[in-house]
Amino acid sequence: MEHITLLIGIVIVTALVFDFTNGFHDTANAMATTISTGALQPKIAVAMSASLNLVGAFLSVEVAKTISGGIIDESAGIRPEVIFAGLVGAIVWNLLTWLAGLPSSSSHALFGGLIGATLVSVGADGVHGGAVVMKVLIPAVAAPVVAGIAAMAATRLTYRLARNRDEQETAKGYRAGQIASAALVSLAHGTNDAQKTMGVITLALITGGVVAPHADPPLWVIASAGLAIALGTYLGGWRIIRTMGKGITDIQPPQGFAAQTGAAATILASSHLGFALSTTQVCSGSVMGSGLGRKGGVVRWSTAARMVVAWCLTLPAAGLVSAGAALLADQGDWGVAAVAVLALGICGAIWAASRRKPIDHTNVNEAPEPAGVVTTALQAVTPPPAGQTVPAQEAAGPTTTANGSGAPRAKAASLS
């Protein structure tokens, strides 16, 4: 076995930087609904999520094996430069979508980056097409649909079971349930997403001859990946938390509980099977399903459409960036240095742009955009569940209540 070279060390550091961006990019997956409903204070929520992400990183290595030896053929002449270029593409796409507040998939950014760089440097023989289809593309399509349907059914069942009970009492119980389900999502996120970085680092170690082919990630790799994603999670991706918590639908505690429980079950099942699932897509699908499942709840389809577009662009966009980086990195040491300088410049520019309109724990629960014409119209004709308080700004002016009495909305609000 060889010692870790400078280039492999650079790849490891870059992989941990990606893991860090994955942490703050995907914090919304676990904590957005809990923060938006007030079940936990923002800082407490991200601290809890960070701790459980770290614990989850130690629970399994199945997804890491999928990355290190499933999607990319480690025996096809993959060099550390290729992995470095793939990571650069993933990091740049993560930061661009974070700046836009779009919960895109960090997982697919990583896959796209590795695939794009491998195709340029090695060729199609370096990519296992069957594994990409079975363990990446099919889950990418199926997971948000399955999670959305499960969350919609769970939300409807939840409201049906609680329809004759006091709203304030049930809200307390659901908030406690939200905290527990958010903890489960955080644990699942660490189990699935931290392993992807473990797989990349292990792949770099294999290509450099540091560890044997098909080896499990060393303990230090597991620990460093878990710490990096936990640190990123603690800092909080407030822009994406705002989109997930307020931009897709107006979430109430029962919805948050249903969405998070369904998402956690889906992610943990996929981790057990070795599917490198996008936790972002699962949680986004669950939030949309919970919006459809509540009577009177309306999904903001304009936001949802932008998210879906970002999902579709993630693989090819990250792949194109990584392909360009791989072409430059293949020129030798000066090419690798040029890629590093360009990446640092792009990341710095994105960070500077984000400071123009900063979002943090103090303003994360502000609505990201006003409701559109379609959303407003649907909310006007679809009454909320019985007993639900109508927002004060909607209380002016008469409207028809859920029982058809024709009472002014202000009265209905005061009686609920």
DONU-278840 format. One line per field, with one value per residue (C-alpha): residue number from 1; x, y, z. Coordinates in pm, 1 decimal, padded with zeros to 6 digits, always signed. Layout:
nr: NUM  ... .
c1: X  ... .
c2: Y  ... .
c3: Z  ... .
***
This chain:
nr: 1  2  3  4  5  6  7  8  9  10  11  12  13  14  15  16  17  18  19  20  21  22  23  24  25  26  27  28  29  30  31  32  33  34  35  36  37  38  39  40  41  42  43  44  45  46  47  48  49  50  51  52  53  54  55  56  57  58  59  60  61  62  63  64  65  66  67  68  69  70  71  72  73  74  75  76  77  78  79  80  81  82  83  84  85  86  87  88  89  90  91  92  93  94  95  96  97  98  99  100  101  102  103  104  105  106  107  108  109  110  111  112  113  114  115  116  117  118  119  120  121  122  123  124  125  126  127  128  129  130  131  132  133  134  135  136  137  138  139  140  141  142  143  144  145  146  147  148  149  150  151  152  153  154  155  156  157  158  159  160  161  162  163  164  165  166  167  168  169  170  171  172  173  174  175  176  177  178  179  180  181  182  183  184  185  186  187  188  189  190  191  192  193  194  195  196  197  198  199  200  201  202  203  204  205  206  207  208  209  210  211  212  213  214  215  216  217  218  219  220  221  222  223  224  225  226  227  228  229  230  231  232  233  234  235  236  237  238  239  240  241  242  243  244  245  246  247  248  249  250  251  252  253  254  255  256  257  258  259  260  261  262  263  264  265  266  267  268  269  270  271  272  273  274  275  276  277  278  279  280  281  282  283  284  285  286  287  288  289  290  291  292  293  294  295  296  297  298  299  300  301  302  303  304  305  306  307  308  309  310  311  312  313  314  315  316  317  318  319  320  321  322  323  324  325  326  327  328  329  330  331  332  333  334  335  336  337  338  339  340  341  342  343  344  345  346  347  348  349  350  351  352  353  354  355  356  357  358  359  360  361  362  363  364  365  366  367  368  369  370  371  372  373  374  375  376  377  378  379  380  381  382  383  384  385  386  387  388  389  390  391  392  393  394  395  396  397  398  399  400  401  402  403  404  405  406  407  408  409  410  411  412  413  414  415  416 .
c1: +00000.0  +00117.5  +00116.6  -00135.1  +00005.8  -00050.2  -00309.4  -00506.1  -00488.8  -00637.6  -00913.7  -00992.4  -01010.3  -01231.5  -01459.0  -01497.5  -01577.6  -01851.6  -01972.7  -01985.1  -02194.1  -02415.2  -02478.0  -02593.8  -02765.3  -02974.4  -03044.4  -03388.0  -03466.8  -03487.2  -03570.5  -03764.5  -04111.8  -04013.5  -03882.6  -04173.8  -04435.7  -04243.0  -04192.7  -03826.2  -03626.4  -03406.1  -03069.1  -03179.7  -03320.7  -03000.8  -02787.9  -02999.0  -02989.0  -02609.9  -02562.6  -02784.1  -02622.2  -02293.1  -02443.7  -02611.0  -02278.4  -02163.3  -02469.9  -02407.3  -02165.2  -02392.4  -02439.0  -02065.2  -02001.4  -02245.1  -02043.4  -01694.0  -01752.5  -02104.8  -02154.3  -01791.5  -01566.4  -01268.8  -01058.3  -01113.0  -00820.5  -00992.0  -00731.7  -00753.5  -00772.3  -01101.5  -01252.0  -01129.7  -01296.7  -01620.6  -01624.5  -01565.4  -01871.1  -02084.7  -01972.5  -02035.5  -02387.4  -02465.6  -02370.9  -02560.7  -02884.4  -02828.9  -02798.7  -03130.0  -03290.4  -03373.9  -03363.4  -03187.2  -03018.3  -02662.8  -02651.2  -02732.0  -02483.7  -02217.4  -02325.7  -02341.6  -02000.6  -01835.7  -02006.8  -01920.3  -01555.4  -01525.1  -01678.5  -01426.7  -01117.5  -01183.4  -01481.6  -01813.9  -01643.3  -01569.3  -01938.5  -02165.3  -02475.6  -02694.5  -02609.3  -02680.7  -03025.5  -03119.2  -02969.6  -02987.6  -03236.4  -03524.6  -03513.4  -03492.1  -03825.6  -03999.9  -03889.7  -04059.6  -04379.5  -04393.2  -04305.2  -04562.7  -04843.4  -04753.5  -04746.2  -05077.2  -05247.8  -05093.3  -05201.3  -05559.3  -05568.7  -05417.2  -05678.5  -05959.8  -05851.5  -05822.6  -06133.3  -06334.7  -06052.9  -05933.9  -05693.2  -05453.5  -05415.6  -05353.3  -05109.7  -04891.6  -04882.8  -04802.2  -04522.5  -04366.6  -04413.2  -04248.5  -03939.9  -03914.6  -03972.8  -03725.3  -03467.0  -03535.6  -03494.3  -03163.3  -03041.3  -03148.3  -02980.9  -02649.2  -02688.5  -02746.9  -02573.5  -02257.7  -02187.0  -02166.0  -01860.4  -01718.0  -01758.3  -01581.7  -01287.4  -01264.9  -01266.7  -00979.6  -00785.4  -00843.4  -00728.9  -00416.2  -00341.4  -00382.1  -00651.7  -00746.7  -01021.6  -01374.9  -01259.4  -01495.2  -01431.2  -01166.6  -01284.4  -01108.2  -01294.9  -01629.4  -01549.1  -01425.0  -01723.5  -01963.6  -01798.6  -01797.7  -02167.0  -02253.4  -02066.8  -02240.1  -02574.9  -02515.5  -02444.4  -02783.3  -02889.4  -03136.9  -03224.1  -03341.3  -03506.1  -03721.6  -03823.2  -03903.3  -04081.9  -04274.0  -04234.0  -04403.7  -04709.4  -04822.3  -04738.0  -04920.0  -04791.8  -04997.5  -04869.2  -04510.3  -04532.8  -04683.1  -04433.9  -04125.7  -04229.1  -04291.7  -03965.4  -03758.6  -03902.9  -03828.3  -03469.4  -03383.6  -03524.9  -03319.1  -03001.5  -03054.8  -03088.8  -02784.6  -02982.3  -02804.1  -03132.8  -03180.5  -03305.1  -03394.1  -03637.2  -03792.0  -03851.6  -03975.6  -04219.1  -04340.7  -04399.4  -04597.4  -04798.7  -04880.4  -05003.7  -05235.4  -05350.3  -05483.6  -05825.3  -05768.6  -05396.7  -05263.6  -04926.8  -04743.4  -04687.7  -04465.9  -04210.2  -04258.0  -04202.9  -03873.9  -03762.7  -03845.2  -03656.4  -03355.2  -03382.2  -03382.3  -03085.7  -02870.8  -02715.1  -02632.6  -02533.2  -02293.2  -02168.0  -02089.9  -01902.6  -01704.8  -01633.2  -01475.5  -01282.2  -01161.0  -01036.9  -00831.5  -00712.4  -00589.1  -00327.0  -00112.6  -00032.9  -00089.3  -00434.6  -00528.7  -00407.7  -00610.1  -00925.2  -00872.0  -00823.7  -01129.1  -01341.3  -01236.0  -01315.9  -01662.5  -01745.4  -01626.5  -01843.9  -02149.6  -02086.5  -02050.0  -02378.2  -02555.1  -02456.1  -02665.8  -02985.5  -02876.4  -03110.9  -03046.4  -03228.6  -03381.6  -03578.8  -03599.6  -03975.1  -04065.6  -04259.7  -04023.6  -04280.7  -04643.7  -04908.0  -04980.5  -05316.9  -05390.6  -05295.0  -05506.0  -05807.3  -05778.8  -05748.8  -06062.6  -06276.9  -06119.2  -06202.4  -05962.7  -06050.8  -06315.0  -06171.6  -05871.2  -05803.2  -05813.9  -05518.7  -05599.4  -05524.2  -05787.3  -06043.8  -06169.0  -06471.7  -06748.7  -06707.0  -06876.1  -06766.7  -06708.3  -07064.8  -07216.9  -07369.6  -07255.9  -07122.1  -06850.7  -06501.8  -06417.6  -06690.9  -06575.2  -06224.4  -06337.9  -06545.6  -06269.8 .
c2: +00000.0  +00349.5  +00653.7  +00933.5  +01170.5  +01545.2  +01505.4  +01244.2  +01473.5  +01755.2  +01521.8  +01423.3  +01787.3  +01873.7  +01579.9  +01706.0  +02054.3  +01896.3  +01712.7  +02043.9  +02204.5  +01895.3  +01952.8  +02315.1  +02254.9  +01968.3  +02086.1  +02182.8  +01817.6  +01748.4  +02076.4  +02305.3  +02193.9  +02183.5  +02539.7  +02674.3  +02545.0  +02670.1  +02322.8  +02409.1  +02730.7  +02752.5  +02730.5  +02441.5  +02259.2  +02274.0  +02176.9  +01867.1  +01783.3  +01819.0  +01581.8  +01315.7  +01351.7  +01264.6  +00959.7  +00844.2  +00843.6  +00546.0  +00326.4  +00180.6  +00171.8  +00026.3  +00356.1  +00425.3  +00093.7  +00196.9  +00514.3  +00365.1  +00057.1  +00063.1  +00366.0  +00428.0  +00139.8  +00174.2  -00053.3  +00147.7  +00382.2  +00636.5  +00877.9  +01118.7  +01411.7  +01273.9  +01253.9  +01605.2  +01743.4  +01562.1  +01712.2  +02063.1  +02035.1  +01910.3  +02189.2  +02465.2  +02336.5  +02299.3  +02660.3  +02794.8  +02622.8  +02727.6  +03090.1  +03052.4  +02886.5  +02575.8  +02239.6  +02050.9  +01716.3  +01721.3  +01349.4  +01394.5  +01681.5  +01440.1  +01163.1  +01401.5  +01541.7  +01200.2  +01073.2  +01383.2  +01381.0  +01005.0  +01025.0  +01291.3  +01134.4  +00761.2  +00713.9  +00537.0  +00218.0  +00390.4  +00424.5  +00137.0  +00235.3  -00031.9  +00081.9  +00444.2  +00351.2  +00110.7  +00289.6  +00655.7  +00738.6  +00506.6  +00603.7  +00970.6  +00941.6  +00703.4  +00835.1  +01179.9  +01030.2  +00750.5  +00985.6  +01241.7  +00985.5  +00846.6  +01195.1  +01291.4  +00976.9  +01021.9  +01385.9  +01304.9  +01024.8  +01252.1  +01523.9  +01268.2  +01113.9  +01455.2  +01621.4  +01604.9  +01703.4  +02038.0  +02191.8  +02337.7  +02009.7  +01809.6  +02075.2  +02022.2  +01649.0  +01690.5  +01933.8  +01673.6  +01420.6  +01662.0  +01684.1  +01304.7  +01262.4  +01541.9  +01360.2  +01045.4  +01232.8  +01379.2  +01034.2  +00898.2  +01188.3  +01113.8  +00745.8  +00816.3  +01140.4  +01125.6  +00787.2  +00942.0  +01141.0  +00831.7  +00649.7  +00924.6  +00935.8  +00556.9  +00563.4  +00813.8  +00593.0  +00290.4  +00472.5  +00584.5  +00233.1  +00333.3  +00073.4  -00247.2  -00252.2  -00306.1  -00216.5  -00066.2  +00297.3  +00321.8  +00446.0  +00782.8  +00835.8  +00766.0  +00999.5  +01287.4  +01264.3  +01260.2  +01564.2  +01762.0  +01707.7  +01778.0  +02109.3  +02212.0  +02114.3  +02322.8  +02636.2  +02587.0  +02638.4  +02911.3  +02997.7  +02646.2  +02607.3  +02908.7  +02755.2  +02415.2  +02551.9  +02842.7  +02838.7  +02512.1  +02513.0  +02651.8  +02370.8  +02298.8  +02059.9  +01757.0  +01801.2  +01838.3  +01522.5  +01322.0  +01451.3  +01389.2  +01042.1  +00928.5  +01079.4  +00918.3  +00573.8  +00607.9  +00725.9  +00458.8  +00184.4  +00307.0  +00323.5  -00037.4  -00142.2  +00058.4  +00307.6  +00644.3  +00829.3  +01203.5  +01302.6  +01642.1  +01493.8  +01262.8  +01542.7  +01786.0  +01526.9  +01465.7  +01837.7  +01867.0  +01558.3  +01702.8  +02022.5  +01822.4  +01605.6  +01890.7  +02028.4  +02393.2  +02341.4  +02460.0  +02379.2  +02672.3  +02507.4  +02786.9  +02706.9  +02333.2  +02373.1  +02556.3  +02277.6  +02008.1  +02198.3  +02217.4  +01842.7  +01768.2  +01997.9  +01879.5  +01567.7  +01719.5  +02062.0  +01923.0  +01680.0  +01959.3  +02163.8  +01856.8  +01760.9  +02102.4  +02072.6  +01724.9  +01850.8  +02115.2  +01886.2  +01629.2  +01880.1  +01811.3  +01978.2  +02327.7  +02215.8  +02088.6  +02415.3  +02614.4  +02417.4  +02483.5  +02858.2  +02884.5  +02689.0  +02912.2  +03221.9  +03097.9  +02993.6  +03329.9  +03516.0  +03311.3  +03381.5  +03754.3  +03752.7  +03581.3  +03863.7  +04117.0  +03969.8  +03759.0  +03501.1  +03359.1  +03224.6  +03566.2  +03593.3  +03236.3  +03212.1  +03506.5  +03404.8  +03389.0  +03519.9  +03634.0  +03386.5  +03376.5  +03430.1  +03056.6  +02986.8  +03277.7  +03162.1  +02804.0  +02918.3  +03128.9  +02835.3  +02561.2  +02614.4  +02506.2  +02220.3  +02287.9  +02455.5  +02600.9  +02967.3  +03186.5  +03427.4  +03782.5  +03932.0  +03704.1  +03780.6  +04103.2  +04073.4  +03815.0  +03469.2  +03134.4  +02913.3  +02538.8  +02466.2  +02689.4  +02932.1  +03239.9  +03398.9  +03658.5  +03514.1  +03737.8  +03566.5  +03224.7  +03309.7  +03434.6  +03124.2  +02877.2 .
c3: +00000.0  -00083.4  +00135.4  +00081.8  -00181.2  -00196.8  -00472.8  -00278.3  +00024.5  -00186.9  -00302.2  +00057.7  +00168.3  -00131.3  -00049.7  +00305.6  +00172.2  -00038.6  +00270.5  +00455.3  +00177.4  +00179.1  +00548.6  +00525.6  +00191.1  +00324.2  +00680.5  +00550.5  +00487.6  +00858.1  +01024.6  +00791.6  +00899.3  +01267.3  +01248.8  +01042.1  +01288.5  +01593.0  +01740.0  +01794.9  +01791.1  +01477.9  +01653.1  +01874.7  +01572.9  +01369.3  +01670.8  +01726.2  +01357.0  +01348.0  +01641.9  +01489.4  +01147.4  +01314.0  +01488.0  +01165.7  +00981.2  +01191.1  +01140.8  +00793.8  +00498.3  +00228.7  +00044.5  +00064.4  -00114.6  -00386.8  -00445.9  -00420.6  -00632.4  -00774.3  -00999.6  -01103.5  -01213.7  -00984.2  -01210.2  -01530.0  -01476.6  -01250.0  -01116.7  -00823.2  -01068.6  -01198.8  -00852.2  -00774.0  -01088.0  -01002.2  -00654.2  -00788.4  -01014.0  -00724.3  -00489.3  -00745.0  -00820.0  -00449.3  -00384.2  -00685.3  -00582.5  -00220.4  -00334.3  -00519.3  -00214.8  -00418.1  -00236.2  -00514.4  -00458.8  -00327.4  -00400.1  -00767.4  -00788.7  -00666.0  -00903.6  -01197.9  -01114.5  -01091.2  -01406.7  -01610.7  -01506.3  -01567.3  -01915.3  -02020.7  -01864.6  -01900.4  -02128.7  -02101.4  -01979.7  -01649.7  -01560.6  -01462.3  -01656.1  -01499.2  -01148.2  -01241.2  -01368.5  -01089.6  -00788.2  -00891.9  -01168.9  -01074.2  -00703.9  -00809.7  -00989.9  -00751.4  -00412.1  -00410.4  -00554.5  -00297.8  -00012.5  -00131.4  -00151.9  +00190.4  +00345.6  +00183.1  +00315.9  +00660.3  +00674.9  +00585.3  +00842.2  +01105.9  +01059.3  +01050.9  +01380.6  +01546.8  +01400.7  +01726.3  +01960.9  +02088.4  +01837.5  +02093.5  +02280.1  +01964.7  +01837.4  +02147.0  +02085.2  +01719.0  +01796.5  +02023.0  +01744.0  +01502.7  +01719.9  +01734.7  +01360.4  +01279.0  +01488.3  +01288.4  +00958.4  +01079.7  +01177.6  +00839.6  +00660.4  +00829.4  +00749.5  +00379.1  +00283.8  +00496.7  +00340.8  -00004.9  +00096.2  +00265.5  -00065.3  -00260.4  -00018.4  -00023.1  -00404.2  -00398.8  -00157.5  -00381.1  -00695.8  -00511.0  -00387.1  -00022.5  +00048.5  -00129.6  -00396.0  -00262.7  +00089.5  +00346.1  +00444.9  +00720.9  +01058.9  +01018.6  +00691.5  +00861.0  +01149.0  +00931.5  +00696.5  +00990.0  +01149.4  +00823.4  +00750.7  +01115.6  +01108.7  +00787.1  +00934.6  +01246.5  +01045.8  +00880.8  +00520.8  +00611.4  +00251.7  +00174.5  +00515.0  +00427.4  +00093.2  +00243.4  +00549.6  +00398.2  +00020.8  -00077.4  +00146.9  +00483.4  +00723.3  +01048.5  +01318.8  +01205.5  +00851.1  +00966.0  +01172.6  +00884.9  +00628.5  +00840.9  +00953.0  +00595.8  +00475.2  +00751.8  +00683.0  +00310.5  +00364.8  +00622.6  +00400.0  +00104.7  +00314.9  +00421.5  +00055.0  -00054.6  -00264.9  -00273.7  -00240.3  -00259.2  +00085.1  -00060.0  -00309.1  -00051.5  +00199.5  -00066.3  -00195.2  +00159.4  +00218.9  -00105.5  -00014.1  +00327.0  +00159.5  -00064.6  +00225.1  +00441.0  +00355.9  +00277.1  +00222.8  -00112.1  -00266.6  -00426.2  -00759.4  -00891.1  -00621.0  -00672.2  -01046.5  -00992.2  -00760.2  -01016.1  -01286.0  -01053.8  -00988.0  -01362.3  -01426.0  -01137.2  -01292.6  -01633.7  -01497.5  -01236.8  -01500.4  -01746.5  -01486.0  -01381.6  -01742.5  -01802.0  -01476.6  -01577.5  -01915.9  -01739.0  -01457.3  -01711.9  -01828.6  -01524.5  -01196.6  -01335.2  -01454.3  -01109.5  -00958.5  -01213.3  -01133.1  -00761.5  -00815.6  -01042.3  -00795.3  -00507.3  -00714.2  -00810.2  -00453.8  -00322.8  -00574.0  -00474.6  -00106.9  -00174.2  -00367.5  -00077.0  +00159.3  -00033.8  +00110.0  +00407.7  +00556.1  +00900.9  +01206.3  +01276.1  +00949.8  +00826.7  +00895.1  +00675.2  +00364.7  +00064.2  -00181.8  -00188.1  -00287.1  -00659.4  -00826.7  -00852.9  -00490.8  -00365.7  -00566.9  -00442.0  -00081.9  -00125.6  -00239.3  -00024.4  +00343.4  +00619.8  +00853.7  +01116.1  +01423.9  +01245.1  +01307.0  +00997.0  +00961.2  +01066.1  +00726.3  +00572.8  +00842.5  +00686.7  +00462.1  +00447.4  +00309.4  +00338.6  +00626.5  +00614.7  +00730.2  +00463.9  +00712.2  +00522.1  +00845.1  +00812.0  +00831.0  +01125.9  +01328.3  +01221.9  +01332.5  +01669.9  +01733.8  +01649.1 .
***
